[in-house]
Amino acid sequence: MDSNPEAPERGGPPGGPVPGKRLCVPQERPGSPGDLRSEERSSSAVDVSIILPVHNAACWLDDSLGSVLEQDFQGSMELSVFNDASQDDSLAVIERWTVRLQRRGIPTVLSGHRSPQPRGVGYAKNQAVAQSQGRYLCFLDADDIMSPQRVSLQHHAALQHPDCIVGCQVRRLPEGSTERYTRWINSLTQEQLLTQVYTSHGPTVIMPTWFCGRSWFEHVGKFDEGGRGVPEDLLFFYASLRRGVGLLRLDHCLLTYRHHPQAASLAVHEETIWSLRVGFLQERVLSQWDSFTIWNAGKQGRKLYRSLSPACRSKVVAFCDIDEKKIEKGYYTYEDSERPKPRIPVRHFRDASPPFIICVKLDMTGGDLEENLHSLNLKEGLDYFHFN
């Protein structure tokens, strides 16, 4: 990566900025690129638009934009940036890199606003998509770094799987942060990309790795623009699944995914995610079952039971566990319910009946949970789903 974005490119034009398709709109202008319809774009569309929302990301942008410059993709590519009320030097950094990117044949579309408050990641992504022209969309967070092969490999996969969100494996930075989460991202099987969408980890193909066709994005609709605290990626992910999207993760590490206290995802309240997950589980799975068992008679299992709709609670035939004290008690009573208060049996997992909703965290029991499930010869996605 070139550490000096202002240095002249060898063989490139001398002097100042190179003219190109570059839109710089510090203040919003109604009716500019976002109103361009797909049909009107088609004649001039580029192959891939890299979608980059930015808010106060100056300290990371050199790495992120440098990784755009280093892509080995042989097709046409553009960078579409929306600057969401940054108060730092983000705009200046982007404008410096625009010169280098243009010299490499990567035009930059840049817009934004200078309102006192940002309007949120969902809004910024929507604006960046609307002003772009690419047939395919490659999403990039301003604090992440792409490998040189990312666009070329994901574009090739997307051509073969046009109705899929294509992701990839990731490297976490700092090294060793969120080890369980990173292991989960990188080790899910193709089948588990669909069966484990209800877990607390969120989308099985994580948002910073998304690559998809513009037509599919427009079919699903925009990101939610509720602003800070709204999990716009999870909402879009669920909407995509409802519309039949396929999921594909390339078994190549194509993105360095930063973990830091300023990450927008950390502003989303845990209870917000919980409510969305419960609702989606009820909609997609529990509505299809006549009865089921909650695997975990402890805190998380009881919380799930209390969070269910009355119709789904009535389908719970038992809790199951390995804790002898819980099993010896024999039942769980939902004290907050109206009379008669339900008494749900608590059984050993070997004496319980599938299907199960598993409320025990994966990769946290030294392999005991996974071994117990394996011993029952059950099939994930049919006999059980993971919730935690």
Residue pairs with C-beta under 8 A, 6 or more apart in sequence:
1 63
1 66
1 67
1 69
1 70
2 66
2 69
2 100
3 62
3 66
5 62
5 65
5 66
5 93
5 96
5 97
5 99
5 100
6 96
6 99
6 100
8 14
9 100
9 103
9 104
12 18
12 103
13 103
16 99
17 98
17 99
17 102
18 99
18 102
18 103
20 102
20 107
20 108
21 78
21 107
21 108
21 109
22 98
22 102
22 107
22 108
22 109
22 110
23 32
23 33
23 109
23 110
23 111
23 131
24 95
24 110
24 111
25 32
25 110
25 111
25 112
26 83
26 91
26 112
26 113
26 114
27 113
27 114
28 111
28 112
28 113
29 111
32 111
32 131
33 109
33 111
33 130
33 131
33 132
34 126
34 127
34 130
34 131
35 130
36 130
36 131
36 133
38 214
38 215
38 218
41 133
44 133
45 133
45 134
45 135
46 75
46 76
46 77
46 78
46 133
46 134
46 135
47 73
47 75
47 76
47 77
47 134
47 135
47 136
47 155
48 73
48 75
48 76
48 77
48 78
48 134
48 135
48 136
48 137
48 138
48 151
48 155
49 77
49 78
49 79
49 80
49 129
49 132
49 133
49 134
49 136
49 137
49 138
49 214
50 68
50 77
50 78
50 79
50 80
50 138
50 139
50 140
50 151
51 80
51 125
51 128
51 129
51 132
51 137
51 138
51 139
51 140
52 64
52 79
52 80
52 81
52 82
52 128
52 140
52 141
52 142
53 81
53 82
53 84
53 121
53 124
53 125
53 127
53 128
53 141
53 142
54 61
54 81
54 82
54 83
54 84
54 86
54 90
54 94
54 112
54 124
54 142
55 83
55 84
55 85
55 86
55 90
55 118
55 121
55 124
55 142
55 264
56 86
56 87
56 88
56 90
56 262
57 64
57 86
57 88
57 90
57 142
57 143
58 86
58 88
58 89
58 90
58 92
58 93
59 88
60 142
60 143
60 144
60 258
61 90
61 93
61 94
61 97
61 142
62 93
62 97
63 145
64 140
64 141
64 142
64 143
64 144
64 145
64 146
65 79
65 93
65 94
65 97
65 101
66 97
66 145
67 145
67 146
67 147
67 148
67 150
68 79
68 97
68 101
68 106
68 140
68 146
69 97
69 100
69 101
69 104
69 106
70 146
70 148
71 77
71 106
71 146
71 148
71 150
71 151
71 152
72 148
72 149
72 152
73 151
73 152
73 155
74 152
75 155
76 105
77 105
77 106
77 134
77 151
78 106
78 107
78 108
78 109
78 132
78 133
78 134
79 101
79 106
79 107
79 108
79 109
80 108
80 109
80 128
80 129
80 131
80 132
80 134
81 94
81 108
81 109
81 110
81 111
81 112
81 128
82 111
82 112
82 124
82 125
82 127
82 128
82 131
83 90
83 91
83 94
83 110
83 111
83 112
83 113
84 112
84 113
84 118
84 119
84 120
84 121
84 123
84 124
85 112
85 113
85 114
85 115
85 116
85 117
85 118
85 119
86 112
86 118
90 142
91 112
94 108
94 110
95 110
97 108
98 108
98 110
101 107
101 108
102 108
109 131
109 132
111 127
111 131
113 119
118 124
118 227
118 228
119 225
119 227
120 225
120 226
120 227
120 228
120 230
120 232
121 223
121 232
121 264
122 222
122 223
122 224
122 225
122 226
122 227
122 230
122 232
123 223
123 225
123 227
125 139
125 223
125 232
126 222
126 223
126 225
129 137
129 214
129 217
129 222
134 214
135 213
135 214
136 155
136 158
136 211
136 212
136 213
136 214
137 210
137 211
137 212
137 213
137 214
137 217
138 150
138 151
138 154
138 155
138 210
138 211
139 207
139 208
139 209
139 210
139 211
140 146
140 208
141 207
141 208
141 258
143 258
143 260
143 262
143 263
144 208
144 255
144 256
144 257
144 258
145 173
145 255
145 256
145 258
146 254
146 255
146 256
147 252
147 253
147 254
147 255
147 256
149 252
149 254
150 168
150 254
150 255
151 211
153 168
153 250
153 252
153 254
154 166
154 168
154 211
154 250
154 254
155 211
157 164
157 166
157 211
157 248
157 250
158 164
158 166
158 211
158 212
158 213
161 246
161 248
162 213
162 215
162 216
163 213
163 216
163 244
163 245
163 246
164 212
164 245
164 246
164 247
164 248
165 205
165 210
165 211
165 212
165 216
165 237
165 240
165 245
165 246
165 247
165 248
166 205
166 210
166 211
166 212
166 248
166 249
166 250
167 205
167 206
167 209
167 210
167 211
167 247
167 248
167 249
167 250
168 209
168 249
168 250
168 252
168 253
168 254
168 255
169 185
169 186
169 249
169 250
169 251
169 252
169 253
169 254
170 182
170 185
170 186
170 206
170 208
170 209
170 253
170 254
170 255
170 256
170 257
171 253
171 255
171 256
171 257
172 178
172 179
172 181
172 182
172 256
172 257
172 258
172 259
173 256
173 257
173 258
173 259
174 259
177 259
178 259
180 362
180 363
180 364
181 201
182 257
183 363
184 201
184 362
184 363
185 201
185 206
186 253
188 196
188 204
188 249
190 247
190 248
190 249
191 380
191 381
192 204
192 380
193 204
193 205
193 247
193 248
193 249
194 204
194 241
194 247
194 381
195 380
195 381
195 385
195 386
196 204
196 385
196 386
197 203
197 204
197 237
197 238
197 241
197 280
198 277
198 280
198 281
198 284
198 285
198 385
198 386
198 387
199 277
199 362
199 386
199 387
199 388
200 273
200 274
200 277
200 387
200 388
202 231
202 233
202 234
202 237
202 273
203 233
203 234
203 237
204 247
204 249
205 237
205 247
205 248
205 249
206 233
206 257
207 233
207 237
208 255
208 257
209 249
209 254
209 255
209 257
216 240
216 245
219 243
220 236
220 239
220 240
220 243
220 245
221 236
221 239
223 232
223 233
223 235
223 236
224 230
224 232
224 235
224 236
225 232
226 232
228 264
228 267
229 267
229 268
229 269
229 272
230 268
230 272
231 265
231 268
231 272
231 273
231 276
233 265
234 273
234 276
235 276
238 276
238 280
241 284
274 307
275 307
277 387
278 304
278 307
278 308
281 357
281 385
281 387
282 308
282 309
282 312
285 357
285 385
286 292
286 308
286 312
286 315
286 357
287 312
289 315
289 355
290 315
291 315
291 316
291 317
291 353
292 315
292 316
292 317
292 354
292 355
292 356
292 357
293 316
293 317
293 318
293 319
293 320
293 347
293 352
293 353
293 354
293 355
293 356
293 357
294 301
294 304
294 305
294 316
294 318
294 319
294 320
294 356
294 357
294 359
295 301
295 319
295 320
295 321
295 349
295 352
295 356
295 357
295 358
295 359
295 360
295 384
296 319
296 320
296 321
296 358
296 359
296 360
296 388
297 319
297 320
297 321
297 323
297 326
297 327
297 332
297 346
298 321
298 323
298 326
300 359
300 360
300 388
301 319
301 321
301 359
302 319
302 332
304 357
304 359
304 387
305 313
305 316
305 319
305 332
305 334
305 344
306 334
306 336
308 316
313 334
313 342
316 344
317 344
317 345
317 353
318 344
318 345
318 346
318 347
318 352
318 353
319 326
319 332
319 344
319 345
319 346
319 347
320 346
320 347
320 348
320 349
320 351
320 352
320 356
321 327
321 346
321 347
321 348
321 349
322 348
322 349
322 368
322 372
326 346
327 346
327 347
327 348
329 346
330 345
330 346
331 343
331 344
331 345
331 346
332 343
332 344
332 346
333 341
333 342
333 343
333 344
334 341
334 342
334 344
335 341
349 372
349 376
350 376
354 376
354 378
354 383
354 384
355 382
355 383
355 384
355 385
356 378
356 383
356 384
356 385
357 384
357 385
357 387
358 369
358 373
358 384
358 385
358 386
358 387
358 388
359 387
359 388
360 369
360 388
361 388
362 369
362 370
362 386
362 388
373 384
376 383
378 384
380 386
